[in-house]
Amino acid sequence: MAFAGAEKLLDFAQAFDVGMLDQIVTAFYAPGGDPTTRKEAEKVMTSLQEHDMTWTRADAILEQSQNPNTKFFALQVLDGVIKYRWNALPDDQREGIKNFISNLVIKLSTDEASFRRDRAYINKVNNVLVQILKHDWPARWGSFIPDLVGAAKQSESLCENCMNILKLLSEEVFDFSRGELTQAKIAELKNALNTDFPQIHELCEFVLQHSQRPQLIQKTLLTLHAFLSWIPLGYIFESTLLDTLLKLSPDPNFRNVALQCLAEVGGLAVEQKYDQHFVKLYVTVITQLQLILPRTVKVAEAYANGSGDEQAHIQK
């Protein structure tokens, strides 16, 4: 056998050998590796994946593994438990997983270097967190949005990832939940988002008005775009949000996503009392477009010679 002692990984009465699992996962993913060795590695990984207790080793794997693929394997196991067995777990085990994933998100996002380097890994951890939320929020985790907004104020990289989580949560609830959640649960999540949206709105506006970090502003605009189709209209027209979007829309760093947000706003069905805001939106955007693409410019030629961002802007 290529992996002597691998059977001990399935003995949950003893310490888990993370180094051994790293070797097995490395062999499975090795390009041009020995087919027999790869098959043995696959057999061990499948046995672990199917074992009811493997998820209890996820924290040790995520903390000790030196192999990104091993970490993804652990998150996949954890994701399966959350999706299909979450409500069957005892309260203390659910709380343990929830606290571990929350702390891992904060740890990975607070360190600027790891946040940039381990983007795919962090995105997967974010997904696991959102899977927990779909079960526990708001009934068993009513403080989640206040907790997230509070954490976002600790550092700009953490704030940026909090925006990623909010965007993912909105997409999961409004776009991707059909077939996974009951209509009653979807309605509960939508109502919870509406209830807590004032704090999200305040955070987004603060970032857009005060941050000097282009990546954070970009992520905040993308998060807002995910929210604009369903948030109460007062947050758009009775706050400074529309003016902020119009102010950012000429900036080459943000104009594409800002224009997406403005297009979403322009497509809303609203009461007549907001008509003046639509007139302002239309006049401002047209004026800005005339500065970027004067009538003397040949659009097809400008598109052909433009950068990727410029081409995207013309398409929008």
Protein Blocks (a to p, Z undefined) as FASTA:
>chain_A
ZZghklmmmmmkbccdfklmmmmmmmmmmghiafklmmmmmmmmmmmmmpmklmmmmmmm
mmmpcbfklmmmmmmmmmmmmmmmmmmpcfklmmmmmmmmmmmmmmmmmpmmlmmmmmmm
mmmmmmmmmmmmmmmpmklmmmlmmmmmmmmmmpmklmmmmmmmmmmmmmmmmmmmgoja
cfklmmmmmmmmmmmmmmmmmmmmmmmmmpccfklmmmmmmmmmmmmmmgcfklmmmcck
lmmmmmmmmpmklmmmmmmmmmmmmmpccdfklmmmmmmmmmmmmmmmmmmmgfklcfkl
mmmmmcfklmmmmmZZ
